Amino acid sequence: MAIADRSDGYLTSLDQLETNYSSEVSIFPNPAKNLISISAKMKIDFVEIYNMKGQLLLKSTSTEIGLEDFNSGNYIAVIFGRNGILKVEKFVVIK
């Protein structure tokens, strides 16, 4: 399945989300302080970062994302490529 609804800026469902590309995409370091980097074997179109309430906090085309404005806590990165979602991964910010 896929993300049920993102139209209002909220992530509402990740139930049974699987992609064929999950093992080819990585987020590091995790946990992170100031920056996360995203590595993939294929082109990344954009990344969306959500808090644990499902609110969209950031949308970026960069594979390096600064975390200066993020509080300590858990977040979800949704990584998109040409064929849709490549990976969904939780990461932790520690300040």
DOPAMI-616495 format. One record per residue: residue in three letters; x, y, z of N, C-alpha, C in turn. Coordinates in steps of 0.1 Angstrom, whole numbers, plus 5000, padded with zeros to 4 digits. Atoms other than C-alpha are relative to their C-alpha. Layout:
BEGIN
alaXYZXYZXYZ/...
END
This chain:
BEGIN
met500849885000500050005000500950125000/ala499249885001501150364999499550105011/ile500449894991500750685019498650044996/ala501449985003497050735022499650144996/asp500449865003496851115022501250095004/arg499049894997499451395019499550134996/ser500449885007497351655003499950125010/asp500149894990496851865035501350025008/gly498849994993500451835046500249905012/tyr499950104990499951545069500149864994/leu499850145003501151185066499049925008/thr501050074992498250965076500149855000/ser500050155000499150605068501349954993/leu498950075006502250395062499849855001/asp500350144998500550065067500449924988/gln499550095010502249785048500750064988/leu499349945010504350015028501349934997/glu498850075004507049825009500450054987/thr499549965013509149924980501149904996/asn499050095006511449734957501450065002/tyr498749935000514249984964500550035014/ser499749974986514349995002501549975004/ser498750044996517649815005501150084992/glu499149925008519250044979500150155004/val500049864995518650364999500450005014/ser499649994986520250465032500050145004/ile499949874993520050755056501049995011/phe498950014990523050825078500450145003/pro500050104988524050895105498650005006/asn501350014993521150775125500349935013/pro500549874997520950905152500950114994/ala499349895006521951245138499950135009/lys500049874993522851595153499650114991/asn500149875008523151855126499649974985/leu500250035014522751675092499849854998/ile500250135005521451365076500450004985/ser499750025014522751235042499249884995/ile500850115006520751015019500849954988/ser499350065011522550774996499149904993/ala500950095008520850574968500749964987/lys499450045013521850374937499350064989/met500849945011519150554917499850155004/lys500249864997518350924914498850035010/ile501049964990516451074943499450134994/asp500649885005513851334931499850105012/phe500249914988512951474966499849925012/val500250064986512651395003499050085008/glu500949944990509851475027500349955014/ile499850034986510451495064498750035008/tyr501249994992507551435088500349995015/asn499950034985507251455126499149885003/met500750124996505651175145498550025001/lys501549975001502251355143499649994986/gly500350015014502451315106500050134992/gln500049875007502951685098501350014992/leu498949985009505151765068500850125005/leu499249894995508051975081500950054989/leu499049965010510351985050499849924988/lys499950075013510451905014501250054993/ser498749965006513851904997500449914988/thr499450075011515551804965501549965003/ser498650024997518951784983500149865007/thr499750134993520451454996500750025013/glu499549964987521951645025499050105007/ile501049924993519451785050500550055013/gly499649944988520352025077498949985011/leu500950034989518751955111500050115010/glu499949904990519452285128498750055006/asp501349964995515752375131499249895006/phe500750124995514752025143500349995015/asn499850044986514251945180500449865001/ser499750144998515451625195498749924999/gly501250085001513051345187500149914987/asn500150095011511951095161499350064988/tyr500649945012511151185125499949894989/ile500150095011510151005093500550074987/ala499549955013511951055059499349914990/val500650075011509950965028500850044988/ile499149975011512350944998499349954987/phe500750025013510950974963501049994989/gly499350015012512350874930499150014988/arg500949995013511050864894498849915001/asn501150095000508950564901499150005013/gly500849994988507450684934500949995012/ile499350014987508450614970501149894999/leu498850095000511950454972500149945014/lys499850054987512050425010499350105010/val500549934989510350535042500949955012/glu499250044988512650545073499950105011/lys500049924988512550665108501450045003/phe498749964996515550865120499850085013/val500049934987516451025154500950124999/val499249884999517651375160500350015015/ile499549984986519751425192500750135001/lys499449874998520651775203500850015013/
END
